[in-house]
Amino acid sequence: MPIIQSLDRALQIIDLFDESTTELKITEISTRMQLHKSTVHSLLKTLQLHGYIDQNEESGKYKLGMKLLEKGQLLLQGMDIRTIARKHLASLSALTGQSTHLVILDGKEGVYIDKVEGDKAAIRYSRIGRRVPLHSSAVGKVLAAFQGEEALTKLLHNYNYTVHTAATIHDEAAFVRELRQARAEGAAYDHEENEPGVRCGAAPIYDHTGAVIAAMSLSTLTSAVDESQFAEYVVLLKKEAAAISQLLGYRRAHG
């Protein structure tokens, strides 16, 4: 796939700014980008024209523009699923005492976008914003299982089956079998595949079109929750996930 060099450079300029670098001189940008000042100036003026870069009139330094904030707000608004799902995450956590999570697909990984810590939970590895592998996590299996055929093919192409524990799936054939099982059961599992001693269950969350847009999960320690109790928790998990789907406009006629 061809790269548009000017666009790539403009995005790299935006990426130069972070919490510790809020303003930069054109000479600093030129040095970091290893580009001539005239080239950087043209890129900055283009970004400034569209509101993605602004300039401090007093110091002459450049900073991020308000257009990025505007687009960021649009992104957050599109994640209203967090607001809708929150009480159900909290309800499941209160009923079980375990940690519950809301995860979306981003590329070939899942990303935690919300979490409720259970009062009996001893698992602290998950956090909002953290990425999780698809093949070794219950949420990842759910997010992959309900993809369309073309999207799944793309997802599996050159997928890296990193081994995390002795139980981790390490090839495509085994992963596809797990996905088939997840579709049939409406839930997926992680039996100590991502973290030793941790068992997780996950269920899909559908939107009004019938597409799976997120996964809801519950994590337990094998030392604290036996398989029978875990199975009961999964029943509750699927019920809460279905309630979220209904609030998002999902009707079974779609699936």
KOLTISE-691608 format. One line per 5 residues: number of its first residue (from 0); their letters; for each residue x, z, y of N, C-alpha, C. Coordinates in steps of 0.05 Angstrom, whole numbers, padded with zeros to 5 digits. Each point is the difference from the previous one (the first is absolute). Layout:
REM residues N
NUM) A) X Z Y X Z Y X Z Y  ... .
REM end
This chain:
REM residues 255
0) MPIIQ) 00017 00000 -00024 -00017 00000 00024 00018 00000 00025  -00004 -00020 00018 00017 -00001 00024 -00006 00022 00019  00021 00010 00014 -00002 00021 00019 00002 -00012 00028  -00019 00008 00018 00001 -00009 00028 00019 00018 00014  00023 -00010 00007 00022 00016 00010 -00007 00016 00026 .
5) SLDRA) -00013 -00013 00018 -00007 00013 00026 -00020 00023 -00005  -00019 -00005 -00018 -00019 00022 -00006 00013 00023 -00014  00018 -00007 -00019 00015 00020 -00014 00017 00017 00019  00013 -00012 00019 00016 00014 00020 -00017 00018 00018  -00024 -00011 00008 -00018 00016 00017 -00009 00025 -00014 .
10) LQIID) -00007 -00002 -00026 -00008 00023 -00015 00022 00020 -00005  00025 -00011 -00003 00023 00018 -00003 00004 00016 00026  -00005 -00012 00023 00003 00014 00025 -00020 00023 00001  -00024 -00005 -00007 -00021 00021 -00001 00009 00023 -00018  00012 -00007 -00023 00009 00020 -00019 00024 00017 00010 .
15) LFDES) 00012 -00008 00021 00023 00015 00011 -00010 00027 00012  -00025 00000 00008 -00011 00024 00014 -00012 00019 -00021  00006 00026 00004 -00012 00021 -00017 -00002 00026 00016  -00004 00022 -00015 -00004 00025 00014 00024 00009 00016  00024 -00007 -00009 00025 00008 00014 00010 -00022 00019 .
20) TTELK) -00011 -00024 -00002 00008 -00022 00018 -00025 -00011 00013  -00008 00011 00022 -00025 -00009 00013 00005 -00021 00021  00025 -00002 00010 00006 -00020 00021 00029 -00011 -00006  00003 -00026 00006 00026 -00013 -00004 00006 -00019 00022  00025 -00002 00008 00009 -00020 00019 00003 -00027 -00014 .
25) ITEIS) -00002 -00021 00015 00003 -00027 -00012 00027 -00003 -00014  00021 00012 00012 00026 -00002 -00012 00001 00015 -00027  -00014 00022 -00002 -00001 00015 -00025 -00015 -00015 -00021  -00022 -00013 00008 -00015 -00017 -00019 00017 -00023 -00009  00014 -00013 00019 00017 -00022 -00007 00022 00007 -00020 .
30) TRMQL) 00012 00023 00005 00021 00010 -00018 -00011 00006 -00028  -00022 00014 -00001 -00012 00007 -00026 -00010 -00025 -00016  -00010 -00019 00015 -00010 -00024 -00013 00022 -00021 -00005  00023 00004 00012 00022 -00019 -00001 -00009 -00027 00010  -00014 00000 00023 -00009 -00024 00012 00009 -00001 00029 .
35) HKSTV) 00002 -00025 00011 00007 -00003 00028 -00022 00011 00018  00008 00011 00023 -00019 00013 00018 -00022 -00020 00008  00006 -00025 00004 -00020 -00019 00009 -00022 -00004 -00021  00009 00000 -00026 -00019 -00003 -00022 -00018 00025 -00001  00012 00024 00002 -00015 00025 00000 -00019 00001 00023 .
40) HSLLK) 00008 -00009 00023 -00017 00000 00024 -00025 -00016 -00004  00004 -00024 -00012 -00023 -00017 -00005 -00020 00013 -00020  00011 00012 -00021 -00017 00013 -00020 -00015 00024 00013  00014 00015 00017 -00013 00023 00013 -00022 -00009 00019  00005 -00021 00015 -00020 -00009 00019 -00025 -00010 -00015 .
45) TLQLH) 00004 -00013 -00023 -00023 -00009 -00016 -00016 00023 -00010  00014 00021 -00011 -00013 00024 -00010 -00014 00014 00023  00013 00001 00023 -00012 00013 00024 -00025 -00014 00009  00001 -00027 -00001 -00024 -00016 00008 -00024 00007 -00016  00004 00006 -00025 -00023 00006 -00018 -00005 00030 -00003 .
50) GYIDQ) 00015 00017 00015 -00006 00028 00000 00013 00017 -00021  00018 -00012 -00016 00013 00015 -00022 00025 00014 00009  00011 -00009 00022 00023 00013 00013 -00006 00004 00029  00009 00023 00011 -00003 00005 00028 00027 00007 00012  00002 00000 00027 00026 00006 00012 -00003 00022 00021 .
55) NEESG) 00017 00019 -00001 00000 00022 00019 00010 -00011 00027  -00017 00000 00020 00007 -00012 00026 00024 00014 00013  00002 00026 -00004 00022 00015 00013 00027 -00004 -00014  00001 00002 -00026 00025 -00002 -00015 00007 -00028 -00010  -00021 -00017 -00001 00004 -00026 -00011 00001 -00001 -00030 .
60) KYKLG) -00003 00023 -00013 00001 00001 -00029 -00027 -00010 -00012  00002 -00009 -00025 -00023 -00010 -00014 -00011 00021 -00019  -00026 -00001 -00004 -00014 00019 -00018 -00023 -00014 -00013  -00012 00013 -00020 -00023 -00012 -00014 -00024 -00002 00019  -00016 -00021 -00003 -00023 -00004 00018 -00026 00011 -00012 .
65) MKLLE) -00020 00002 00017 -00025 00012 -00007 -00016 -00016 -00021  00007 -00026 -00003 -00014 -00017 -00019 00004 00011 -00028  00023 00011 -00005 00005 00012 -00027 -00018 00024 -00005  -00005 00016 00020 -00018 00022 -00003 -00028 -00010 -00005  -00008 -00021 00014 -00026 -00012 -00004 -00004 -00010 -00029 .
70) KGQLL) 00020 -00013 -00010 -00001 -00011 -00028 00001 00023 -00020  00015 00021 00007 00002 00023 -00018 -00027 00014 -00002  -00015 00001 00022 -00026 00012 -00001 -00019 -00016 -00017  00002 -00026 00001 -00016 -00017 -00016 00005 00005 -00030  00026 00004 -00006 00008 00005 -00028 -00012 00026 -00009 .
75) LQGMD) 00001 00021 00017 -00011 00026 -00008 -00030 -00002 -00003  -00013 -00015 00017 -00030 -00003 -00002 -00007 -00013 -00027  00018 -00019 -00008 -00005 -00013 -00026 00004 00018 -00024  00011 00024 00005 00005 00019 -00022 -00021 00022 00002  -00024 -00006 00009 -00021 00020 00001 -00007 00012 -00027 .
80) IRTIA) 00009 -00013 -00021 -00004 00011 -00026 00011 00028 -00002  00020 00007 00015 00011 00027 00000 -00022 00020 00009  -00014 -00007 00021 -00021 00018 00010 -00022 00003 -00020  -00008 -00022 -00012 -00022 00001 -00020 00008 00015 -00025  00025 -00004 -00009 00009 00011 -00025 00008 00029 00002 .
85) RKHLA) 00006 00010 00024 00012 00026 00004 -00016 00023 -00013  -00026 00000 00005 -00016 00023 -00011 -00001 -00001 -00031  00002 -00024 -00011 -00001 -00002 -00029 00027 00008 -00013  00022 -00006 00014 00026 00010 -00009 00000 00030 00001  -00011 00011 00022 -00001 00029 00003 -00018 00013 -00021 .
90) SLSAL) -00023 -00013 -00005 -00019 00011 -00020 00012 00001 -00028  00014 -00022 -00008 00012 -00001 -00026 00023 00021 -00002  00015 00002 00021 00022 00020 00000 -00011 00028 -00002  -00022 00006 00014 -00012 00026 -00001 -00012 00007 -00028  -00012 -00021 -00013 -00012 00004 -00026 00021 00005 -00022 .
95) TGQST) 00023 -00013 00003 00021 00001 -00021 00024 00017 00007  00004 00005 00026 00024 00014 00009 00025 -00017 00000  -00004 -00026 -00006 00023 -00019 -00002 00003 -00017 00025  00022 -00014 00003 00005 -00018 00023 -00014 -00026 -00005  -00012 -00011 00021 -00013 -00026 -00002 00012 -00019 00021 .
100) HLVIL) -00001 -00026 -00006 00013 -00019 00017 -00017 -00025 00004  00006 -00014 00022 -00012 -00025 00006 00023 -00020 00004  -00001 -00022 -00015 00023 -00018 00000 -00010 -00029 00003  00015 -00016 00016 -00006 -00028 00003 00023 -00017 -00010  -00005 -00025 -00005 00020 -00019 -00009 00014 -00012 00025 .
105) DGKEG) 00027 -00001 -00002 00016 -00013 00021 00022 -00015 -00014  -00002 -00026 -00001 00020 -00016 -00015 -00002 00006 -00029  00022 00009 -00012 00001 00007 -00028 00003 00030 -00005  -00011 00015 00019 00001 00029 -00002 -00026 00012 00010  -00005 00025 -00007 -00022 00014 00011 00011 00017 00023 .
110) VYIDK) -00018 00007 00020 00008 00017 00022 -00020 00022 00003  00009 00025 00000 -00018 00023 00005 -00010 -00001 00029  -00026 -00001 00005 -00010 00001 00027 -00015 00026 00006  -00006 00016 -00021 -00011 00027 00005 00004 00017 -00025  -00001 00026 00004 00006 00019 -00021 -00013 00027 00007 .
115) VEGDK) -00011 00013 -00021 -00010 00028 00003 00014 00016 -00021  00014 00021 00009 00016 00017 -00018 -00018 00021 -00013  -00001 00001 -00026 -00017 00020 -00014 00013 00027 00000  -00017 00021 -00001 00011 00027 00001 00015 00008 -00026  -00005 -00015 -00022 00014 00005 -00025 00023 -00020 -00005 .
120) AAIRY) 00004 -00018 00019 00020 -00021 -00004 00028 00010 00004  00017 -00010 -00017 00029 00007 00003 00016 -00026 00004  -00014 -00022 00006 00012 -00026 00003 00004 -00006 00029  00024 -00005 00009 00005 -00005 00028 00014 -00026 00006  00002 -00018 -00020 00015 -00024 00004 -00015 -00021 00017 .
125) SRIGR) -00027 00002 -00001 -00015 -00020 00015 -00002 00008 00029  -00001 -00020 00017 -00005 00004 00029 -00011 -00025 00012  -00015 00003 00022 -00011 -00023 00013 00022 -00019 00010  -00003 -00025 -00006 00020 -00020 00007 00020 -00006 -00022  00001 00017 -00020 00019 -00005 -00022 -00010 -00023 -00017 .
130) RVPLH) 00019 -00015 -00011 -00007 -00023 -00017 00002 00009 -00029  -00016 -00013 -00017 00000 00007 -00028 -00001 -00025 -00017  00015 -00001 -00022 00001 -00024 -00017 -00027 -00005 -00013  -00006 -00025 -00006 -00025 -00008 -00012 00000 00006 -00030  00022 -00006 -00013 00000 00001 -00030 00002 00028 -00011 .
135) SSAVG) 00009 00020 00016 00003 00027 -00010 -00018 00020 00012  -00020 -00009 00016 -00018 00019 00013 -00029 -00008 -00007  -00017 00020 -00001 -00029 -00005 -00006 -00012 -00016 00023  00006 00007 00025 -00011 -00015 00022 00010 -00029 00000  00026 -00004 -00006 00011 -00026 -00001 -00013 -00018 -00021 .
140) KVLAA) -00006 00012 -00023 -00013 -00016 -00021 -00028 -00008 00008  -00014 00018 00014 -00027 -00007 00010 00001 -00022 00020  00018 00002 00019 00003 -00020 00021 00007 -00027 -00011  00016 -00001 -00021 00008 -00025 -00013 -00022 -00011 -00018  -00013 00018 -00014 -00020 -00008 -00021 -00023 -00016 00012 .
145) FQGEE) -00009 00007 00024 -00024 -00013 00011 00006 -00022 00019  00025 -00011 -00001 00007 -00023 00016 -00012 -00025 -00014  -00004 -00021 00016 -00008 -00025 -00011 00023 -00012 -00016  -00006 -00020 -00016 00020 -00012 -00018 00024 -00011 00015  -00005 -00014 00022 00022 -00012 00015 00017 00022 00014 .
150) ALTKL) -00014 00020 00011 00014 00021 00014 00017 00017 -00020  -00011 00004 -00024 00014 00015 -00020 00025 -00015 -00010  -00003 -00026 -00004 00023 -00016 -00008 00022 00002 00020  -00007 -00001 00025 00020 00002 00022 00013 00028 00000  -00017 00020 -00006 00010 00027 00000 00020 00005 -00023 .
155) LHNYN) -00006 -00012 -00023 00017 00004 -00023 00026 -00017 00000  00000 -00021 00017 00023 -00017 00002 00025 00015 00010  00021 00000 -00016 00025 00014 00006 -00004 00030 00007  -00021 00012 -00012 -00004 00028 00004 00022 00016 -00013  00009 00022 00013 00022 00016 -00011 -00011 00025 -00014 .
160) YTVHT) 00003 00001 -00026 -00010 00022 -00016 00020 00023 -00001  00005 00013 00022 00019 00022 00001 -00009 00023 -00018  00018 00010 -00017 -00006 00022 -00018 00005 00026 00014  -00021 00017 00001 00002 00026 00013 00002 00023 -00020  -00013 -00003 -00023 00000 00020 -00021 00000 -00014 -00027 .
165) AATIH) 00002 00016 -00021 -00001 -00012 -00027 -00026 -00013 -00006  -00021 00007 00015 -00027 -00011 -00005 -00007 -00025 00017  00018 -00007 00018 -00006 -00022 00019 -00003 -00027 -00014  -00021 -00015 00008 -00003 -00027 -00009 00023 -00017 00010  00012 -00016 -00017 00024 -00015 00009 -00001 -00030 -00005 .
170) DEAAF) -00024 -00010 -00006 -00003 -00029 -00003 -00028 -00010 00007  -00002 -00025 00006 -00026 -00012 00009 -00022 00002 -00021  00007 -00004 -00025 -00021 00000 -00021 -00014 00027 -00001  00016 00022 00001 -00011 00027 -00001 -00016 00005 00025  00009 -00009 00023 -00014 00004 00025 -00027 -00014 00000 .
175) VRELR) 00000 -00025 -00009 -00025 -00015 -00001 -00020 00013 -00019  00009 00012 -00022 -00018 00015 -00018 -00013 00023 00015  00017 00014 00015 -00010 00023 00015 -00021 -00009 00021  00005 -00022 00012 -00019 -00011 00021 -00026 -00007 -00013  00001 -00012 -00024 -00024 -00008 -00014 -00017 00025 -00007 .
180) QARAE) 00014 00021 -00008 -00013 00025 -00007 -00012 00013 00025  00014 -00001 00022 -00010 00011 00025 -00026 -00014 00009  00000 -00026 -00002 -00025 -00015 00007 -00023 00008 -00018  00005 00003 -00025 -00021 00006 -00019 -00011 00028 00004  00018 00019 00007 -00008 00028 00002 -00008 00008 00029 .
185) GAAYD) 00009 -00016 00019 -00006 00007 00028 00018 00023 00010  00023 00004 -00014 00019 00020 00008 00027 -00006 -00012  00021 00011 00011 00027 -00004 -00010 00015 00026 -00001  00021 00001 -00016 00014 00026 -00004 00030 -00003 00003  00012 00021 00007 00030 00003 00000 00006 00025 -00016 .
190) HEENE) 00009 -00005 -00025 00007 00022 -00017 00030 00005 00001  00008 00014 00021 00029 00007 00004 00017 -00025 00002  -00011 -00021 00011 00015 -00025 00002 00015 -00002 00026  -00008 00014 00021 00013 -00001 00026 00016 00026 00005  -00011 00022 -00009 00014 00026 00004 -00003 00016 -00026 .
195) PGVRC) 00021 00012 -00011 -00002 00016 -00024 -00019 00024 00005  -00018 00005 -00019 -00018 00023 00002 -00024 -00005 00017  -00004 -00024 00010 -00023 -00006 00018 -00018 -00021 -00013  -00026 00007 -00002 -00020 -00018 -00010 -00020 -00006 00022  -00006 -00026 00004 -00018 -00008 00022 -00022 -00018 -00011 .
200) GAAPI) -00022 00001 00014 -00022 -00019 -00005 -00007 -00013 00026  -00010 -00025 -00001 -00008 -00014 00024 -00025 -00018 -00005  -00016 -00003 00020 -00024 -00017 -00002 -00001 -00019 00024  -00012 -00023 -00003 -00001 -00020 00021 -00021 00007 00021  00005 -00009 00025 -00019 00002 00022 -00007 -00029 00009 .
205) YDHTG) -00025 -00007 -00001 -00009 -00027 00007 -00011 -00001 00028  00002 -00024 00013 -00014 -00003 00025 -00026 -00015 -00004  -00013 -00008 00022 -00026 -00013 -00002 00000 -00027 -00014  00024 -00013 -00001 00002 -00026 -00014 00005 00003 -00030  00006 00024 -00009 00006 00004 -00028 00030 00000 -00005 .
210) AVIAA) 00016 -00002 00021 00029 00000 -00003 00010 00029 -00001  00020 00005 -00017 00013 00026 00000 00020 00001 00022  -00004 00019 00019 00017 00001 00024 00017 00025 00000  -00004 00018 -00019 00016 00025 -00001 -00004 00013 -00028  00016 00020 -00005 -00002 00016 -00024 00000 00029 00008 .
215) MSLST) -00016 00015 -00015 -00001 00029 00005 00012 00013 -00025  00017 00020 00004 00013 00012 -00024 -00001 00031 00001  00006 00011 -00023 00003 00029 -00003 00024 00005 -00017  00018 00018 00009 00025 00006 -00014 -00001 00028 -00011  00011 00003 -00025 00001 00026 -00013 00027 00004 -00013 .
220) LTSAV) 00006 00025 -00005 00023 00006 -00017 -00009 00003 -00029  00015 -00012 -00018 -00008 00001 -00028 00002 00029 -00010  00017 00016 00012 00003 00027 -00008 -00023 00018 00009  -00016 -00009 00019 -00021 00016 00011 -00028 -00010 -00008  -00002 -00026 -00005 -00026 -00013 -00006 00002 -00015 -00026 .
225) DESQF) -00015 00008 -00020 00001 -00013 -00026 -00016 -00026 00000  00002 -00016 -00021 -00013 -00026 00000 -00030 00002 00002  -00012 00020 -00012 -00029 00003 00001 -00009 00005 00029  00013 00018 00013 -00006 00007 00028 00005 -00024 00018  00021 -00015 -00006 00007 -00023 00016 -00022 -00021 -00003 .
230) AEYVV) -00010 -00004 -00024 -00022 -00019 -00004 -00025 00007 00016  -00005 00026 00003 -00023 00008 00016 00005 -00005 00030  00025 00003 00008 00007 -00006 00028 -00003 -00030 00006  00006 -00016 -00019 -00002 -00029 00004 -00029 -00009 00004  -00018 00013 -00015 -00029 -00005 00004 -00008 00006 00029 .
235) LLKKE) 00009 00022 00010 -00005 00008 00028 00013 -00020 00019  00024 -00008 -00006 00015 -00019 00017 -00016 -00027 00002  -00009 -00010 -00022 -00015 -00025 00000 -00026 00002 00016  -00012 00023 -00002 -00025 00005 00015 00005 00000 00030  00022 00012 00009 00006 00001 00029 00009 -00027 00010 .
240) AAAIS) 00015 -00015 -00016 00008 -00027 00007 -00024 -00018 00003  -00019 00003 -00018 -00024 -00016 00001 -00017 00006 00025  00000 00026 00008 -00014 00008 00024 00012 -00013 00025  00027 -00001 00000 00013 -00013 00023 -00006 -00029 00001  00000 -00013 -00023 -00006 -00029 -00002 -00028 -00005 00010 .
245) QLLGY) -00019 00017 -00007 -00028 -00003 00009 -00001 00002 00031  00014 00019 00011 00001 00003 00029 00012 -00025 00014  00017 -00014 -00014 00013 -00024 00011 -00018 -00025 -00004  -00023 00004 -00012 -00019 -00022 -00004 00001 -00013 -00026  00014 00011 -00019 00003 -00012 -00027 -00026 00004 -00016 .
250) RRAHG) -00009 -00021 -00013 -00022 00002 -00019 00009 -00013 -00026  -00008 00011 -00022 00010 -00009 -00026 -00006 -00030 -00006  -00019 -00011 00014 -00006 -00028 -00004 00024 -00018 00006  00019 00011 00016 00024 -00016 00006 00019 00000 -00023  00000 00020 -00017 00021 00002 -00020 -00010 00000 -00028 .
REM end
